[in-house]
């Protein structure tokens, strides 16, 4: 409103601006604002913020005050906004301009499938979501689906702003989309990030949160994948609510890239996910035949006898050539990815140097490349565990002796001597407990000092604090997390975003935490974060309409109390956000000096909050785990450290996990209810009901079985049939597999069924999809294997079907040279068909690493023109060495 140009045909005059906002529906004055006095010269004048600051704003209703202060806009509706130029001397209006303005605020869609961090095994993945609401009657809503590879140590949020999109689909009219047959096949083992853009009548109005999935080709390595899934299920079933005295890691066995609250998120794992999508220092190395070189990988060095200096090399380089650009893809046809991450162990302290370079870098995106040096806590943890075993054994012997002494001599000991022995017994027991929980904290010398750091990195880092403060942003600078005993301190900061002409200002971000207790135990932490754009990072001709420098300050706290040996826990976090949409906007009157000393507060500043509370119960004897949580995220809550949050939502969820039938069945149930339109800025309020039922079975010498069903419902509160909206989406999957060992062959079978649907009370865009896939692998006692896959997809409306076939044979020469050749075929009735042939080969090259080649040629033909016929050849080759 305040970025205006005034033409004065007469002489200079002292004036002020007076603005009003009137609701067209009832002709009611909602708000008015008066600027400071400034001199209007003759001719054309572009008014700047400093000249008219401060501005006095008067709001005439609580509703307007709430939406302006917390969300920075008027409620949805039609308004007349007028700006008057008033002469100071005569107090008469000497000029004015009025505009009719429509305000429309969309709720973010709810992403349903794939689940966050799910392993997708459908050859053509299906994306499913609940729609955005508060859409005017007669408007056309379309969605754009965007997803990109997650490379090296990136977070999904950063991958979508730094990497060229792997695939983009525009003008989606319904709420379910299947990856098209003509698009480039997904890479086995690769992580992907995805989100939706929501457009109304072609205008971008909202974005969804960001989700991540990884792709696993079900027809590759059937035997190994059956073994992995079976082992994962058995590990889950063996886990108990009871404390395992041999478990030194506690929560650290879980994905260390997740925050504490992510461990208790409102989603229920489908059972089709791997626990460690992010490789960590103590994760098993990926098999060479998978050709996966983009994981967040930290080499793990097995501790041995300490030396003054040790050096371990780890690297990969892979190159892709393609004769055509992929359909819907912005990935370059030809590119090189290079990863180098050697580790140096200096007097027992492991430091890893991490370099990632890709020729996919483009000026219109953030920096895809990264450079960092960081401490390897996995190494210190392993050293600590080894030493802890020795120390615990010594303490147990001492404990046994003192207990025996107390028992045999208690009649002859004085009360003081008995008390002393009891104190020594308790001290030994406490030390054992402390070592079990944090074995690395008890290391001597420099190893002991560096073991106090949970994180220590210089360069490109992705710090994670909590869900609503720091979670997903990249920081180039320093990232440290220090936890010596009860004291906790963390800091991350410096560069957050690079300046990108016509897209983004350069941004700095600083965050810190201080408190008591470790994140995975009882704790109380205070968090602060500040992000600020550099106004001088772009020139005037590089700033498009609508782009403004912003600033954000977060202050919050999170706490947890774990009791009864982790049988009961209660905790949560509360965070407040002040977000200035344009730091160049005019100032407001009566802003306290202390506020201005912390951040830039002006007429475009909004203030909102978010909180989440939870409670969990682990019943050891019955293997029962119960958790409940309530969250509230205000519509104006924004954190530069946690981009992609789903806002304007409140609700609760309850989860139950029960192990049954002598630990062979794992049953999980979830119910969640959520609501939006928290400050009544929309014309309607939507209510979401989400259910999830998951059962995982692993019987000895029998196929494993995973069944997952998720019905989701949403409706608004409008009564008229023309505006009432009810949507529901269903996601069902069943997966089973078995390896059968014979005298001369091993037969491995994997079977997957999935069904997804999206429907509404209007039935206009109802859609459903059924998928069936069976894979079979036969391995002989000589180095030959045969693999086949048969798949079928039925798509409604239209009753369209897709048939999928894949056959390959593999042979291992000289016990080191692995080769596979195969052919695949997919045909969608009356639409298109694709035939592909492929060849893969991998072989160790002395001590240099593992060399691989992957060549595929795809022939794509259409029955009617959509993308066009194409013959595509893709060559991938590279070399890698892992420690």
N, C-alpha and C positions, 0 to 999 in steps of 0.2 A: 504494500500500500504506500509506503513512504519513499519508494524509489520512483520519483516523478520528475517530469520536465515541465517547466513553466515558461511561457512566453509573455514578456512584459513590453507592450508597444509604447509605453510612456517612459517617464523618468523614474529613477530609483525611488523605492518606497520601502518603509519598514512594515513587515507583515508577519502573520503567523498562520499556521494551517489548522483547520478545524475539520475533523472527519467524523462521519456517522455511519452506523450499520443499522439498517431497518429491515425487519422481516416482511417480505412481500405478502405472505399469507394473511397476516393480521395488521399490517402497517404499524407494527410496534417498534419503537426505538430500543435497540438492544444494548448498544454501547456507543460512546463518543470519546474522542481523544483530541487534545489540544497540544500543539507543539510550542516550543520556545520561539521568541521573536527573532527574526533574521532580516537582513537587508536584501531585497529583491532588485537587482540592477536592471537597467533597460536591456532588452534583447532576450535571448534564450538562456535559461538558467537550469542546470541539472542540480537538483537539491541533494546534498549529502547529509549523512546522519549526524555528523558533528555540529552542523549548523542549526539543526532543529531540536537537538537534545538539551535537556530531558523532555520527555513527553508525559503529560498527565492523562491517564486513561480512567474513565468512569464506566463501570459495568452496571446494568440496570436489572440484573436478575442473577440468582445464585447459579442457575443452569449455565448461563453465559460465562460467569466467572470461573466455574469449574472446568468447562471445556477449553476456554482460552488459556488458563493457567496450567492445566495438566496435559492438554493435547495440542495447544497452539493453534486452534482453529475454531470456527463456529460450528454448532450442531448441523447435521445434515439438513439442507433446505435451500430455499431461494431467497436471495438478499439483494438489496440495493446499497452499494457502498458509494458514498459521496465524500469528496475532498474539496473543501472550500478554502480559498485564499482570502484572508481577512486583513483589512488595513488596520494597523495599530492606532493610527491617529483618529480615524472616523468610526472604527469598529464595524465597518460595512464590508460586505462580501464584494470583492473586486474581480473574482474569477472562481469557477468551480468546474468539476467534472464528476459525473456519476456513471457507474457501471452496474449492470445486473450480474450477479455472481451465483453460481450453483456450487454448493458444497456437498460432496459425496465421499464418505469414508467407508471403505470396504474392510470387512474382517478378512483375516488371512485364511486361506484354505487349510484344512487339516490333512497332512500327508499320511497315508495309511500303508501303502505298500510300494516299494520294499520298506520294511522296518529299518530303523536306524542301525547300521552296522550288520545288517543281515547278509548272509551268503546266498546269492541268487543263483539258482541252478537251471532256470529256464533258458533255453537257447535264445528265445526272443522275450526278454523280460517285460513284465506288465507293471505299469505305474497306475496307482489308484489313489484317489483323494476325495475328501468331502468338500463341497463347493464353498466359494466365497458368498457372503450374504450382504444384505442392505443394498440391493440393486434396483434402480428405478424400473417401473413397468415400461416395456417397450425397448429397453436397452439391450444391446447384444454383448454378451460376455464371452470372451475367448481366453484361452490359456496358452502360454508358451512354456514348453518344457526344455530346460537347459541342463545338461550334465557334462562333466569334465573328469578327466583322470585326476587322481590324487597322487602326486609324484613325491618321491623321497620322503621327507619328514613333514610334509604339508598337512594342515588341517583341511577338512572339507570346505570350510568357509573361505579360506584363503585360496584354495585351488580354483574356485569359481571366479575369482577376480584376477588371477595370475595366469592361468593356463588357457590356451585356445580351447573352446568347447569341443568335446568329442562328438556331441550330437545336439542339434537344436531342432525342435518341431514347433511351428507357429500355427495359430488359428485352430487350436483344438477346441471343439464345441462341447464335448461331454467330459465326464470326470474319470474316465478310464482310457488309457492309451497303451497300445502294445508296440514295442520296438519293431520297426518295419523290417521286412525280409530283405529289402534292397540296401539297407544301411550296412556299414562295415561291421563284421563280427566283433563282439567284445573279446578282450584279451583274457585268457585264463589266468586267474590269480590276481587280477588288477583291481584296485580300489577305485570307486567312482563317487563323485559328489553330485547331487541333483537338487533342483529347486524349481518352483513355478513362478511365472510372471502372470499377473492378472490384468487384463485389458478390458475396458468398457468402452464400446464404440470406437475401438482402435486406440484409446488413450491408456497408457500404463498408469494404474492407480495403486497397485499393491504387489508385494512379493511374499512368497511363503518362507517358512524357516528352511534351513539347509539340512539335508539328510545325506547319509553315506551308505553305500553297499559295496560288496565285492562280488565278482563274478567267478563262478567255478563251472567249467565245462564238464557236464555230467558224464560225457562219453570218453573222457581222458582219465587214465589211471584209476579205473573202477575199483580194482582190488585195494590199492592204497587208500582210497577215499572211504571205502567201506570200513577199513580198519581204523582210520582216523575217527570217523563218526561213532563207531562202536566203542572205541576207547574213550572218547569224550563223554558219551552217555554213562559208561561205567564209572568214570571219575566223578561225574555229578551224583550218581547214586551212592557212591562210597562216601561222599562228603556228608558230614554230620554237623548238627548244631553244636555238638560238644567240642570243646577245645582239644586240639590234637597236639600233644606235647612235642611231637617231631616236626610240627609246622612252625618254622622260624619266621615265616613271612606274613601270616595273617592276610589282611586285605591286599598285600603286595603281590599275591599270586594272581590277582585279578588284573585287568588291563590298567597298567600304570598311567596311561594317557587320559583316563577318565577322572573327573573330579569326584569328590565324596558323594555329592548329590546325584551324579550320574549313575552311581552304583545303585541308587534307589529311585530311578526315574519311574515315571508313570506308565512306561511301556512294559509289556511282558515279552520276554524273549521267545521267539517262535520255536526255538530248538533247532533251527536251521542255521544258526550263527556260530562262528568260531569265537572263542573267548579272546584270542589274541590276534585280532586283525592287524594291529600295529606290532611289528616285530620289536622285541626288546632284547636287552643284553643277555637274558637267560632263556631265550626262546630257541627251539630247535631250528636249524637252518633249513631253508626251503630246498626241495630236491632240484637238482640241476635240470631235469627234463621238463620242469614246469616253465622255465624261461621267465622267471619273475625278477625284475631288476629295479623295481620302483618302490619297494617297501621302505618304511621308516626303520632302517636297519642299523643296529649298533653291534659291532662284532663282539663276541664274547670270548675272552681269553681265560682259559682254565688256569686258576692259580696253582703255581708249583713253588719250588724253592725260590725264595726271593733273590733277585739279581739287581745290580745297580741300574741296568738299563736293558730293556727289551723292546723290540720293534716287530710289529705284525702288520702285514699288508692286506688290504681288502679293497677291491675295486670292481667296477663293471663298466663296459662301454657297449652300447647297442645302437645300431644304425637301421633306419627303415627307408626303403625305397618303394614308391608306388607310382604307377603310370597315370593314375587318376586321383582327383580329390574325392574323399569319401562323401557319400550322400548325406546332406544335413550336417556335415562336419567342417570345422574350421582348422583342424589339425593340418599342418603342412604336409605335402606329399612326401617330402624327404626331410629327415631330421636325424640328429645325433643326440643321444643322452649319455652323459659321462658322470660316473660317481666314483669318488676316491675318498675312502675313510680309513686311513691307517691308524693304528693304536700304538701309543708309546706307554710303556710301564716304567716309570722312573722311581726307583726305590719303593716299589710296591704300590705306587699311585698311578692309576690308569687314566690317560688322557687320549681322547679320540679327536682326530681332525676330520671334519666332514665337509666335502666339497661336492656340490651338484651343479652341473652345467648342461644346458639344453639349448640347441639351436631353434627350439620352438618359441623362444622369447620374441615378443612383439611389442612395439612401442605403445600400442593402445591398451595393454594390460599391465598389471603390476609385475614386479620382478619375479620371474620363475626360478632364477638361479639362487643358490644359497651357499654360504660359507660360515663355518662355526668350529669352535673347539670346545669340548665339554668333558666333564668328568664322567667316568663310567661307573655308576653306583652298583651295577650288577656284579662287577668284579669284586668290589669291596664287600658286597653282601655275601658272595660265595666264600670269600676268605673268612668273613665273620662267622658264617655257619660252620665251617670246618673247625675253627678255633673254639666255637661255642660247644661243639660236640665234646671236645676234649675237656673244656672247663666244666661243663655240666657233669661229665663222668666223675671228675675230681670232687666236685661239690656233693654229688650223691654219695660218694664213699665217705666223705666227712660227715654228711648228714646221718648216714647209717650208723657210723661209729658213735656220734653224740647221742643219737636216739637209744642205741644199745646201752651206752654208759648211763643215761638217765634212767632207763628201765631197770638196770641191774643194781644201781647204787642209790636209788631214790630214797630208800629207808635210812641210809647212812649220811645223806647230804643235808646240809643246812638249807633253810628257805632261800638264803641269798645265793647259794651255789646252784640250787634248782632253777631259780630265776635267771641266773647267768647262762646256764645251759639252754634254757628255753629261748632266751634272746639270741643265742648263737644259732640254734636250730631255725628260728624264724628268719634270721638274717640270711642264712644259707638258702632257705626256701625262696625268699624274696629275690635274691640274686639269680637263682635259677629261672624264676619267672621273668625277670628283667632281661636276661640273656636270650630266652626263648622268643620274646616279643621283638627285640631289636638286637640281633647278634652282632651286627656291624658296628653298633655304638660302643662295643667293648674292645675294639682293636687298639693295639698300642701305637705310640709314636705318630708319625705323619699319617699312617693309615687311619688311626683313631681320629685325628683332626679332620681329615677329609671325609670320613664317614659321617660327620655331623651334617654334611650337605646332602640333602635329598636331591637337589638339582644345582648344578653350577655350569653355566654355559656362557660363552662370549661369541657374539656373531648373530646368526639367524636362529631365533628361538620361537617356540610356541607355548608360552606359559599358560597354565590352567590353574585357576584358583577355585571359583565356584561357578555354577551354571549361569548366574545372572551378573557376574562381574567380569572375570577374565576367562574366556572359553572360546578359542577359535581364532584369535588375532595373532598376527605375526609381529614380533618385535626384533629389530636388529640392534643389538647392543648387549646389555647384560641381563642375565636371568639367573637368579640364585634363590635357593630355599634352604634355610639353615634351621636345624632342629636339635640343638645339644641338650638332651635331657628334657626338662619341662618347658624350656623357652623355645618360642617359634618366631622366625622372622623370614620374610620373603620380599624380594624386590625384582622388578623387571622394568626395563625402559630403554628408550630412545626412539629410533625411527620406527614408525608403524606403517605408513603408506608413502610411496613415492609420488611425486607430482606427475600426472598424466594429462597432457593437453586435452581440453574438451571433455574431461572425464572426472578427474579428482585432484584436489589440492594435496601437496605434501603434508604429512601429519606426523606429529610426535605423540608418544603415549608413555605414561609412567604409571606404575602400579606398585603397591606395597601392602604387606600384611604384617601384623604383629600380634602376638598373643601367647597363650600357654597351651601345651598339649599338641600331639601329632594329629594330622588330618584323619588318620584311620583309627583314632582312639578318642577318648573324652578330650574336648578342647574348647577353647573360646578364642576366636580370632577377630580382629578388626581390620577391615579392608578399605583402602582408598585407591582411587584411580582418576587420572586426568588425561584427557586426550584433546589436542588442539591442532587445528589446521594452520598452516603457514600461509598467510595472505599474500606473501610476496613470491610464492613458489610458482605462480602462473602469471603470465603477462595478460594485459587487457584483451587481446585478440584470441587468447586461449581459453577464455571463460565463456561457456555457452549460457543461454538464458536458463535460469533455474538452479545454476550451480553457485553455492555460496560457502565461504569458510565457516566451519562449525567448531563448537567446543563442548566438552562433556566432562562432568565431574560426578563420580560415584563415591558414596560413603556407605559402608555396610558392615554387618557383623554376621558371623556364623558360629554356631556352637553345637556341641553334641555331648550327651552324657551316656556313657556305656556302663551298664551295671550287671552284677551277677554273672561275671565271667562272659560278658557279651551276650547274655541271654535276653537282655532288654536294653533298648536304646531309645532315646528321644532327643530331638534336635531340630535344627532349621537354620534359615538365614533370612535376614531382613536388609534390604538395600534401598537407598534413595538416590534418584538420578536428577541432576539438573542438566538440561541440554539446550544449548543456544543454536538455533537453526541458522542464524546469520550474525556473525560477530560485528558486522558493519552496520547493523540496524541501529536506530536511535535508542538512546538510553531512556530509562524510566526514572521518574521522580521517586524519592524516598527509598532508594536501595541502600541498605546498610553498608558501611565501609568495609566491614569484615567480609561481606559477600563479594564485593568488587575486588578485594585483595586475593581471593581464591580463584575467581573465574570472571569472565565477561558476562554480566547479566544485563539484558536489555529487553526491548519490547518483543523480541522473538524467543525469549527464554521460556522453557516449559519445565515443570517440576512434577515428578511422579515417583512411584515406589513399586517394589515387588517384594514378595516374601513367600517362603515355603516352610512348612513345619511337617515333621514326620515322627512316627513312632514305629518301632519294630519289636517283634517278640519271637525268640527262638526257643521252642520247647524241645529239649534234648531227647527226652525219653521216647517221644512219639515222632521224631524227625519232622516236626511241623514248624514252618516259618510263616509269620503273618506280619504284614506291614500296611500301614495306612498313612496317607499324606494329604495335605491341603495346600494349594498354591493360589497366589493372586499376582498377576502381572498387569499393571496399569497400562492403558492404551498409550500413554505418553512416556513410558519407561524405555529409555534407550541407553545402551552401553556400547561404546566404541570397542570395548574389549571383548564383547560377546555379540558379534553381529549375527543376524539371522534369527533372533529370538522370536518366538510366537507371542505376540502381545495382546492386550485387551481380552484376557481370559482368566477365569477363576474356576476352581472346582476341586474335587477330591477324588482319590482313587484308593482302592483296597485290593491287596494282593495276598493270595494264599498259595503256599507251596507245600506239598505233602508227598513224602516218599512212602510207598506202599509195598505190600506183598514181599517181605523179606528183601527189600532194597532192589527190586527189579523194575518198579514202575515209579515214575516221577510225574506227579499231577500238579499243574499250576492253573490258577483261576484269577482273573482280574475283572473288576468292575470300576468304571470311572464315569463321573458326571461333570460336565463343564458348561460354562455359560459365558457369553461375551456381552458387549455393549455395557461395560461396567459404569460408565458415567453418562449413559443415555444420550450419546452423541449421534446414534443411528436411529433410523425410523423403526427398527424392530430389534428384538433380542432373540438370539438363537441358543438353543439348548442341545448339547451333545451327550449321547449315551454310548459308551464304548464297553464292549465285553470281549473277553479273550479266554479261550479254553485250550490248554495244551497238555498233551500226554506223551511221555517219552518212555519207551520200554526197551529193555535189553536183557533178554533171557539167555542163559548159557547155551552155547551151541545151537542158537536159533537166530533168525533174522532180527535185527533191531527194527523198531517201529516208532515213527514220529508223526503225530496227528495234531494239527493246529487249526482252530476255527475262530474267526474274529468278525462278529457282526457289529456294525457301527450305524448309529442313527442320529440325525440332526433335523430340527424343525424350528421355524420361527414362531413368534407369538401373534402374528397378524391373523385376523378372523376371516376376512373376505376371501372367497375362493380364488379370486384373481391375483391375490398377493400372498396367500398362504403357500409355504414351501415346506415339503417334507422329503428328505433324501435319506437313502440308506445304502450302505456298501457292505458286501460280504467277501471275506477272504478265507479260503480253505486250502489246506495242503496236507498231503499224506506222502510220506517217504519211507521206504524200507529197502534193505539190502542184505546180502549174505555172501560170504566166501565159502566155497566148498572145496576141500582139499582131497584129491584122489592120489592114486599111486603115481600117475604120470602127468596129470594135469591139475591145474587150479582153476575152478570156474567161479567167476564173480558176477553177481547180478545186482543191479540197482533199479528201483522202480519209483517213479514220482508221479503223483496226480495233483493238480491244482485247479481251483475254480475261483474266479473273481467276478463280481458283478457290481453295477452301480445303477440305481433306479430312483425315481422320484414320483410324487403324486401327479405330475403332469404327464408322465410316461413319454415325453417328447424325445429325450436323449437316453433312454434306458439302454444298457449295454451289458453283455456278459461274455465270459471267455472261459473255456474248459481246455485244459492241457494235460496230455498223458505222454510220458516218456519212459522207455525201458532201455537200459544199457546192459550189455553182456560182454565180459572179457574172459578169454580162455588163454591161460599161460601153460606152456608145455614144459617138460623137464629138460628140454634143450631150449636155447635162448630165442624162442619164437612165441609171439603172442598175437591173438586175433581179437579185435574189438568191433562190436556192432551196436548201433543205436537206432531205435525206431520211435518216432514221435508223431503225435496227432494233436491238432488244435482246432477247436470249433468256436466260431465267433458269431455272436448274434447282436443286432438284427442282421438279417440277410442269410443266416445259416451258412456262412462261409467257412471253409475248412482249409487247413494247411497240413500237408504231409511232410515229415522230416525223416531223412535216412542218412546214416553215416556208417562207413565201414573202413577199417584201417588194419594194417598189419605191421608189427614191429619186430625187429631182429637186433640182437646185441652181438656185435662182432668182437672177438678177442676179449670178451668180458669188460670192455671199456667203451666201445663205440656204439652208441645207441641210435637207431634209425627207425623212422616210422613213415609210411606212405599211406595215403587214404583218399577217399572220395566222399563227398556229401551232396545231398540233394534236398531241396525244399521247394514246395509248390503250393501256392495259395490259389484256390479255385477261382477261375475267371479273372484273376488279377495279375499274377506274376509267378515266375519260377527262377530258382538260382541253382546252378550246378558248380561245385567247387572241387578242385583237386589240391592236395597239399602234401608237403614233404618236410619232415623235421629231422635234424641230425645234431647230435652233441657228442663231444669227445674231449677228454682231458688232454691238454697240450703241455707235456712235461710238468714243470712246476709253475708255469705261467698262469694257469687257470683252466676254466672249462669253456671251450669254443662251441658255439651253437649257430645253426642256420635254420630258418623257418621260411619256406617258400610256399605261397598259395596263389592259385589263379581261380577267379570267380567269374562265371558267365551268367549275367542277369538279363532276363527277357521279360517284357511286359505285354499283357493282352491289350491294354489301352494305356495311353501315355500318362504317366505320373512323374517319374524321375528320368525316364528314358532308358533304352537298352544300353548295356555297358559290359565291357570285358576288362576286368580289373586284375592286375598282378601286384602282389605285395611281397616284398622280400625283407626279412628281418634277420640280422646277423650281429653277433657280438661275442665278447669274451668276458668272463667274470672270474673272480677269485674271492672266496669267502673263507674266513678263518674258521 
